[in-house]
Amino acid sequence: MEQPQMCPRFEKAMELLSKRWIALIVFQLLSGKRRFSEIDNSLPNLSGKVLSERLKELEIEGLIKRDVYPDIPVRIEYSLTEKGLALSPLFTDIAKWATEWIPVSEGSTAKN
């Protein structure tokens, strides 16, 4: 059987979304704006350094935007762009699939 040709766009999308923490960060932002500390607290196994790197990558890719408010102290919020929000159906489908096919083992938590 002949292998289908890999689309370069699909390959790039999979590389981006499969990079450690990227999908979970996007998932956290699906419900709305979040501050760095809120994202950091929701993903306890993720270091602040890596979170900062991933947020920059997502911003460069045009999936998130970073809004800076000149409060004292400065307030920074992250939110999904239209491009990022377009991933919502994908995450809905993954959640549906996971509910049906992925068993929850005893002692597992959302942190794993």
N, C-alpha and C positions, 0 to 999 in steps of 0.2 A: 504494500500500500504506500502510495506516495505521500510524503509529508507536505502539509500546506506551507506556503511561503510565509515567513514571519513579517508582519507589517512593522516598519520602523517606528511608527507612532505608537502602536500597541506595545512594542518592546520598551520604548521610553516610558510610557505610562506605568507599565508593570515594574520597571526599575525604580521609579520614583515612589510608587505606593507600597512597594515591598521593602523599602529601606526602613530599617529599624526605627520605630516610634512614629513615623510619618502618618500612617493611617490612624493611629490612636489619637494623635494631635488633631487631625482633621475631624475625627469623630467627636472630640470634645468641643470643637467649634461649631458643629452643626446646630447646636441649640442656641447659639448667639455669641455675642462678644464675651471675651474672657481676658482677664489680666494675666500676666506672666505667672504670678503666684497661684492663681486658680488652676491654671493648666498644670503647673508644677505639683500642686497638692493632689490633683486628680490622678496623676501618674507617678506614684511614690518610688518606683524603681528607676526612674529616669533622672539623671543628674541635671542640674541647672545648666551646666556647660553644654551638654548635648541638646537640651531643649532649646537653648539660645541658637545653636547651630542649625537645628531643624527648622525653627521659625524663620531664620534668614533664608534657608533653602526654599521654603514654601513661599516666602515673599518674592524671591527671585523668579520662581516658576509662575507667579501670578495667581496662586491659590488663596493666599491670605493677604490682608492689608494690616498695616500697623498704624494706629492712630495715636498721636502724642498730644496730650492735653497739658497746657502750661500751668498746672496746679502746683501747689507747694505741699509735698514733693510732687515732681512730675508724674503724671499718670499715663500709662501706656496700655492700650487695649488692642487685642488682636481679634480679627473677624474674617470670615470667609468672603472672598470676592464672588462675583457671579460664576466664574470658572470653578471655584471651590465648591460653591453650593450645588453646582451641576453634578457633583459626586453623590449627593444625597440618595438617589434611587439605588446606587450601587451598595451603599452601606445598609439600606433597608433590606435589600436582597440578601446580603451577607448575614444580617441579623436573623432573618427568616430561616435561611439555610442552617445557621449555627443552632438555632432553637430546635430544629427538626433532627439534625444529624450529629451534633457534638454533645456527648454525654458530659454531665457535670460530675466530676469525681469528688468524693468526700474530702473535705479540708481545702478544696480549691477556693480561691478568692479572685476578685476582679484584678488583683495585683499581679497575678501570674500571667 
